[in-house]
Amino acid sequence: MTYTSTKHFNHEVGLSCCFRQWRASSHCRFLHGYALAVTLDFAATELDKNGWVQDFGGLKDVKQFLVEAFDHKTMVAHDDPDIAHFDNLNKKGIIQMRLVQGTGCEAFARMIGENVQMVLRAAAQPQRVTLTRCTVAEHGSNSASWIPA
C-alpha cells in the first residue's frame, strides 16, 4: 500500500520572479514575470507516528529556499548571451539576479525538486518519504512538472 500527500505553495506566497527564455522565437524571449506556485507530491509505504506521509511543518526550510531563490528575483540562465547586461543591472542594485541552470517552469521544477530531496535526505528517516513530483505553475493555465528518476 502506498500513501500520498501534497503540499501547495500557492501564488499568494509571493514567489514573484522575472525571467526570459532567451532561445524562444516567441514573446517568451522578453523579460516577463509571474508569482509562481509550487506543488510537491510525496509518497510513503508507511505513515509516521502522527499518521502522516510528510509533516508539512517540517518543510519550513523548503519555503525559506523558495522565498530566497525566487521572491523578487530576476532568474538568469547561466548560458544567456546577455548575462553581462543582467550582471551590470545586479551590480547597480536594479535587479536581484539569480544565476540558474535554466529558466522556465521545467527548469524551476527540477531546481526546487532537487532541493526538496536534499531536505528529505537530511530528515531523521529520509528513506520513508519520497518526492514523487514537483510542479511549478506560472498561473492557472501553465505549469510543468519534474518527476525524480
C-alpha positions in Angstrom: 0.0 0.0 0.0 1.2 3.5 -0.8 0.1 6.7 0.8 0.5 10.1 -0.8 0.2 13.7 0.3 0.5 17.1 -1.4 1.9 20.4 -0.2 1.0 23.6 -2.1 2.9 26.9 -2.0 0.3 28.9 -3.9 0.7 32.1 -5.9 0.0 34.3 -2.8 3.2 33.1 -1.1 4.9 35.8 -3.1 7.3 34.0 -5.3 7.3 36.8 -7.8 10.1 36.5 -10.2 11.2 37.7 -13.6 12.9 35.7 -16.3 13.1 35.1 -20.0 13.5 32.2 -22.4 16.3 33.7 -24.5 16.2 30.8 -27.0 12.5 31.2 -27.7 11.3 32.7 -31.0 8.1 33.9 -29.3 7.3 36.7 -26.9 8.8 34.4 -24.2 12.2 35.7 -25.2 11.3 39.0 -23.5 11.6 39.6 -19.7 8.3 38.7 -18.0 7.3 37.7 -14.6 4.9 35.6 -12.5 4.0 34.9 -9.0 4.9 31.2 -9.2 3.1 28.4 -7.4 4.8 25.2 -6.3 3.1 21.8 -5.7 5.1 19.0 -4.0 3.8 15.4 -4.1 5.1 12.9 -1.6 4.7 9.1 -1.2 5.4 6.6 1.6 4.6 3.0 2.2 4.1 3.6 5.9 2.9 6.6 7.8 4.9 8.4 10.6 4.0 8.3 14.3 1.4 11.1 13.6 -0.3 9.2 10.8 1.2 11.4 8.1 3.1 10.9 4.9 5.0 14.1 5.3 4.9 16.6 8.2 4.2 19.8 6.4 5.6 21.7 9.3 8.9 20.1 8.5 9.1 21.9 5.2 10.0 25.3 6.6 13.4 25.1 5.0 11.8 24.4 1.7 9.6 27.6 2.0 12.6 29.6 3.0 14.5 28.3 0.0 11.6 29.2 -2.3 11.4 32.8 -1.0 15.2 33.3 -1.1 15.5 31.8 -4.5 12.5 33.4 -6.3 10.9 36.3 -4.5 11.6 39.5 -6.4 14.5 37.9 -8.2 15.5 38.0 -11.8 16.3 34.5 -12.8 19.0 34.4 -15.5 20.1 31.2 -17.3 23.8 30.5 -16.9 24.2 30.5 -20.7 22.2 33.6 -21.5 24.2 35.6 -24.1 23.2 38.9 -22.4 24.4 37.8 -19.0 26.8 40.7 -18.7 23.8 43.2 -19.0 22.0 41.4 -16.2 25.1 41.3 -14.1 25.5 45.1 -14.6 21.9 45.7 -13.5 22.5 43.5 -10.5 25.7 45.4 -9.5 23.7 48.7 -9.8 21.0 47.4 -7.5 18.3 47.5 -10.1 17.7 43.7 -10.0 18.4 40.8 -7.7 19.9 38.4 -10.1 19.9 34.6 -9.5 22.0 32.6 -11.9 20.4 29.3 -12.6 20.9 26.3 -14.9 17.8 27.2 -16.9 14.7 29.3 -16.8 11.1 28.3 -17.1 8.8 26.1 -15.2 10.5 22.9 -16.2 13.9 24.1 -15.0 12.5 25.6 -11.8 10.6 22.4 -11.0 13.9 20.4 -11.2 15.8 23.0 -9.2 13.1 23.0 -6.4 12.7 19.2 -6.5 16.4 18.6 -6.1 16.3 21.0 -3.1 13.4 19.1 -1.5 15.2 15.8 -2.0 18.1 17.2 0.0 15.7 18.3 2.8 14.2 14.8 2.9 17.6 13.2 3.0 18.6 15.3 5.9 15.5 14.3 7.8 15.6 11.6 10.6 14.1 8.9 8.3 14.6 10.1 4.7 14.1 6.7 3.2 10.4 6.6 4.4 9.2 9.5 2.3 10.0 10.3 -1.3 9.2 13.2 -3.5 7.3 11.9 -6.5 6.6 15.1 -8.4 7.4 18.8 -8.2 5.1 21.1 -10.2 5.7 24.8 -10.9 2.9 26.9 -12.2 3.1 30.4 -13.8 -0.6 30.8 -13.4 -3.8 28.6 -13.6 -3.2 27.6 -17.2 0.5 26.9 -17.4 2.6 24.5 -15.4 5.3 22.0 -15.7 6.5 19.1 -13.5 9.7 17.3 -12.7 9.5 13.7 -11.7 12.6 12.3 -10.0 14.1 9.2 -11.6 
